[in-house]
């Protein structure tokens, strides 16, 4: 919602401030609106570039990563050191918007194929 005209009318209606101060205030308001618009556009572009996967459409490289976690080949800063099954479930949930139950079932199926 754009309130620029209302703001300008409000500023011009203030008799206590000088004309130059009102102009400066309106210019700063315009700059802030422009900045907010640009940040919103940038945020929208970033969100659109992030791939949204489901467990069914997970790319092969991520499936391979999950299998390597289950095999214990990927180690490092794990949330649960030593438990590959839980770490694989956590990673599957990070990659997708799947529920805990669905991720657990998917990882169990993956573990059976190893």
C-alpha positions as CSV (number, residue, x, y, z in Angstrom):
1,X,0.0,0.0,0.0
2,X,1.4,3.4,-1.0
3,X,0.8,6.2,1.4
4,X,3.1,8.7,-0.3
5,X,0.4,11.3,-1.1
6,X,-1.1,11.1,2.4
7,X,2.4,11.6,3.9
8,X,3.1,14.6,1.7
9,X,-0.2,16.1,2.6
10,X,0.5,15.6,6.3
11,X,4.0,17.1,6.0
12,X,2.7,20.1,4.1
13,X,0.0,20.7,6.7
14,X,2.5,21.1,9.5
15,X,2.9,24.8,9.9
16,X,5.7,24.5,12.5
17,X,8.3,23.1,10.0
18,X,10.0,25.1,7.3
19,X,9.5,24.3,3.6
20,X,13.0,23.0,3.2
21,X,12.7,20.7,6.2
22,X,9.4,19.3,4.8
23,X,11.1,18.8,1.4
24,X,14.0,17.0,3.0
25,X,11.6,14.8,5.0
26,X,9.6,13.9,1.9
27,X,12.8,13.0,0.0
28,X,13.9,10.8,2.8
29,X,10.5,9.1,2.9
30,X,10.7,8.5,-0.9
31,X,14.3,7.1,-0.6
32,X,13.1,4.7,2.2
33,X,10.2,3.5,0.1
34,X,12.4,2.9,-2.8
35,X,14.9,1.0,-0.6
36,X,12.2,-1.1,0.9
37,X,10.8,-1.9,-2.6
38,X,14.3,-2.9,-3.8
39,X,15.0,-5.1,-0.8
40,X,11.6,-6.8,-1.3
41,X,12.4,-7.5,-4.9
42,X,15.8,-8.9,-4.0
43,X,14.3,-11.1,-1.4
44,X,11.7,-12.4,-3.8
45,X,14.3,-13.2,-6.4
46,X,16.4,-15.1,-3.8
47,X,13.4,-17.1,-2.7
48,X,12.5,-18.0,-6.3
49,X,16.0,-19.3,-7.0
50,X,15.9,-21.7,-4.1
51,X,14.8,-25.1,-5.4
52,X,11.9,-26.6,-3.6
53,X,12.2,-30.4,-3.6
54,X,10.0,-33.1,-2.4
55,X,11.2,-36.6,-1.5
56,X,9.9,-37.9,-4.8
57,X,11.7,-35.2,-6.9
58,X,15.0,-35.1,-4.9
59,X,17.9,-34.9,-7.4
60,X,20.3,-37.8,-7.6
61,X,23.2,-35.9,-6.0
62,X,21.2,-35.4,-2.9
63,X,20.0,-39.0,-2.8
64,X,23.7,-40.0,-3.1
65,X,24.5,-37.6,-0.3
66,X,21.8,-39.2,1.9
67,X,23.2,-42.7,1.1
68,X,26.7,-41.6,2.0
69,X,25.5,-40.3,5.3
70,X,23.8,-43.6,6.0
71,X,27.1,-45.4,5.1
72,X,29.0,-43.2,7.5
73,X,31.1,-41.7,4.7
74,X,30.0,-38.1,5.4
75,X,31.2,-37.0,8.8
76,X,31.9,-33.7,10.4
77,X,29.6,-31.4,12.3
78,X,26.8,-33.8,12.8
79,X,23.9,-32.9,15.0
80,X,23.9,-36.4,16.4
81,X,27.5,-37.8,16.2
82,X,27.6,-41.5,15.5
83,X,23.9,-41.9,14.4
84,X,23.9,-41.9,10.7
85,X,20.2,-42.7,10.5
86,X,19.1,-39.6,12.4
87,X,21.6,-37.4,10.6
88,X,20.2,-38.7,7.2
89,X,16.6,-37.9,8.3
90,X,17.7,-34.4,9.4
91,X,19.4,-33.8,6.1
92,X,16.4,-35.0,4.2
93,X,14.2,-32.6,6.1
94,X,16.6,-29.7,5.3
95,X,16.5,-30.5,1.6
96,X,12.7,-30.9,1.4
97,X,9.6,-29.7,3.2
98,X,8.7,-33.2,4.2
99,X,7.4,-34.2,7.6
100,X,9.4,-36.1,10.1
101,X,7.4,-39.2,9.5
102,X,7.7,-39.1,5.7
103,X,11.5,-38.4,6.0
104,X,11.9,-41.3,8.3
105,X,10.1,-43.7,6.0
106,X,12.1,-42.4,3.0
107,X,15.4,-42.9,4.8
108,X,14.3,-46.4,5.9
109,X,13.7,-47.3,2.3
110,X,17.0,-45.9,1.3
111,X,18.8,-47.9,4.0
112,X,17.1,-51.1,2.7
113,X,18.6,-50.5,-0.7
114,X,22.2,-50.2,0.6
